[in-house]
Amino acid sequence: MNPQKIYAALLTADLASAEAWYTKLLGRGPDHRPMATLVHWELFDHAGLMLSSSDEIAGKGVLFLYVDDLAAERRRLQGLGIALGDDIPGDYSTLAQLRDPDGNVVTLATPPARPFAPA
């Protein structure tokens, strides 16, 4: 296998509401609407986020995003009415979590301070 791209796919009960919430979270609207039950963002060259109201496409899940400045993201989200949880110090990064309106867990993290241990 030679994967070319990966998408996190999250299930939503109300696609329009979820799109509005993630537009706030990500600071921009989605890039594509391939079908009535799906919107998606191209976040990086090889990764993106999909939101779907179809359980054939997505299931309850988690989204993990590295951000350059966790404190700045906290302030930006607070200004949009989105509450980010307390900082959670980790072995590699500082994390903070929130839940989207459908209960999916979104974790923001600082880039790893050192390389991960090998598998």
ABEGO torsion letter per residue (X at the ends): XBBABBBBBBBBABAAAAAAAAAAAAGBBBABBABAABBBBBABAABBBBBBABAAABBBBBBBBBBABAAAAAAAAAAAGBBBBBBBBBAABBBBBBBBAAGBBBBBBBBBABBBBBX
